[in-house]
Amino acid sequence: MKIYVAENSVILSGKAWEIKRKLAEYSRTHTLMAEWIESIHTKGEKAPKKHQSLS
């Protein structure tokens, strides 16, 4: 599974079950996608950035 983070969007690519699991994981801490994106950028990370999940 791969997660691509841009300034105003997030792209998840992978198998359907991987994406559903990752969204469930992030939904525990963030209600809205906008909150998730904002939290990524406030940690000092520069956009665009490619994240890879280890799961």
ChimeraX commands (.cxc) that place a marker at each C-alpha (Angstrom):
marker #1 position 0.00,0.00,0.00 radius 0.5
marker #1 position 1.16,3.51,-0.79 radius 0.5
marker #1 position -0.04,6.85,0.55 radius 0.5
marker #1 position 0.73,10.03,-1.39 radius 0.5
marker #1 position 0.26,13.31,0.47 radius 0.5
marker #1 position -0.11,16.58,-1.44 radius 0.5
marker #1 position -0.92,20.02,-0.10 radius 0.5
marker #1 position -4.71,19.59,-0.26 radius 0.5
marker #1 position -5.23,15.90,-0.94 radius 0.5
marker #1 position -4.27,12.37,-0.05 radius 0.5
marker #1 position -4.11,9.47,-2.51 radius 0.5
marker #1 position -4.28,5.92,-1.21 radius 0.5
marker #1 position -3.28,3.13,-3.57 radius 0.5
marker #1 position -3.41,-0.53,-2.78 radius 0.5
marker #1 position -5.84,-3.37,-2.39 radius 0.5
marker #1 position -9.36,-2.54,-1.25 radius 0.5
marker #1 position -8.93,-4.25,2.12 radius 0.5
marker #1 position -5.68,-2.32,2.77 radius 0.5
marker #1 position -7.33,1.02,2.02 radius 0.5
marker #1 position -10.35,0.21,4.20 radius 0.5
marker #1 position -8.06,-0.80,7.07 radius 0.5
marker #1 position -5.94,2.35,6.74 radius 0.5
marker #1 position -9.04,4.60,6.63 radius 0.5
marker #1 position -10.40,2.87,9.74 radius 0.5
marker #1 position -7.07,3.44,11.48 radius 0.5
marker #1 position -7.03,7.15,10.64 radius 0.5
marker #1 position -10.72,7.57,11.51 radius 0.5
marker #1 position -9.89,6.77,15.14 radius 0.5
marker #1 position -7.97,10.03,15.48 radius 0.5
marker #1 position -9.43,12.27,12.75 radius 0.5
marker #1 position -13.08,12.87,11.93 radius 0.5
marker #1 position -12.48,14.69,8.64 radius 0.5
marker #1 position -9.91,14.18,5.89 radius 0.5
marker #1 position -9.11,17.90,6.17 radius 0.5
marker #1 position -8.06,17.34,9.82 radius 0.5
marker #1 position -5.82,14.45,8.77 radius 0.5
marker #1 position -4.14,16.49,6.02 radius 0.5
marker #1 position -3.70,19.46,8.36 radius 0.5
marker #1 position -2.12,17.27,11.04 radius 0.5
marker #1 position 0.37,15.92,8.50 radius 0.5
marker #1 position 1.42,19.41,7.43 radius 0.5
marker #1 position 1.64,20.81,10.98 radius 0.5
marker #1 position 4.21,18.15,11.91 radius 0.5
marker #1 position 6.73,19.95,9.72 radius 0.5
marker #1 position 6.55,17.62,6.73 radius 0.5
marker #1 position 6.84,19.16,3.29 radius 0.5
marker #1 position 4.29,18.38,0.55 radius 0.5
marker #1 position 4.21,16.45,-1.70 radius 0.5
marker #1 position 5.58,13.46,0.12 radius 0.5
marker #1 position 5.26,9.76,-0.50 radius 0.5
marker #1 position 4.50,7.57,2.52 radius 0.5
marker #1 position 4.68,3.81,2.45 radius 0.5
marker #1 position 2.90,1.65,4.91 radius 0.5
marker #1 position 4.70,-1.32,6.37 radius 0.5
marker #1 position 1.53,-3.35,6.81 radius 0.5
marker link #1:1,2 radius 0.2
marker link #1:2,3 radius 0.2
marker link #1:3,4 radius 0.2
marker link #1:4,5 radius 0.2
marker link #1:5,6 radius 0.2
marker link #1:6,7 radius 0.2
marker link #1:7,8 radius 0.2
marker link #1:8,9 radius 0.2
marker link #1:9,10 radius 0.2
marker link #1:10,11 radius 0.2
marker link #1:11,12 radius 0.2
marker link #1:12,13 radius 0.2
marker link #1:13,14 radius 0.2
marker link #1:14,15 radius 0.2
marker link #1:15,16 radius 0.2
marker link #1:16,17 radius 0.2
marker link #1:17,18 radius 0.2
marker link #1:18,19 radius 0.2
marker link #1:19,20 radius 0.2
marker link #1:20,21 radius 0.2
marker link #1:21,22 radius 0.2
marker link #1:22,23 radius 0.2
marker link #1:23,24 radius 0.2
marker link #1:24,25 radius 0.2
marker link #1:25,26 radius 0.2
marker link #1:26,27 radius 0.2
marker link #1:27,28 radius 0.2
marker link #1:28,29 radius 0.2
marker link #1:29,30 radius 0.2
marker link #1:30,31 radius 0.2
marker link #1:31,32 radius 0.2
marker link #1:32,33 radius 0.2
marker link #1:33,34 radius 0.2
marker link #1:34,35 radius 0.2
marker link #1:35,36 radius 0.2
marker link #1:36,37 radius 0.2
marker link #1:37,38 radius 0.2
marker link #1:38,39 radius 0.2
marker link #1:39,40 radius 0.2
marker link #1:40,41 radius 0.2
marker link #1:41,42 radius 0.2
marker link #1:42,43 radius 0.2
marker link #1:43,44 radius 0.2
marker link #1:44,45 radius 0.2
marker link #1:45,46 radius 0.2
marker link #1:46,47 radius 0.2
marker link #1:47,48 radius 0.2
marker link #1:48,49 radius 0.2
marker link #1:49,50 radius 0.2
marker link #1:50,51 radius 0.2
marker link #1:51,52 radius 0.2
marker link #1:52,53 radius 0.2
marker link #1:53,54 radius 0.2
marker link #1:54,55 radius 0.2
view
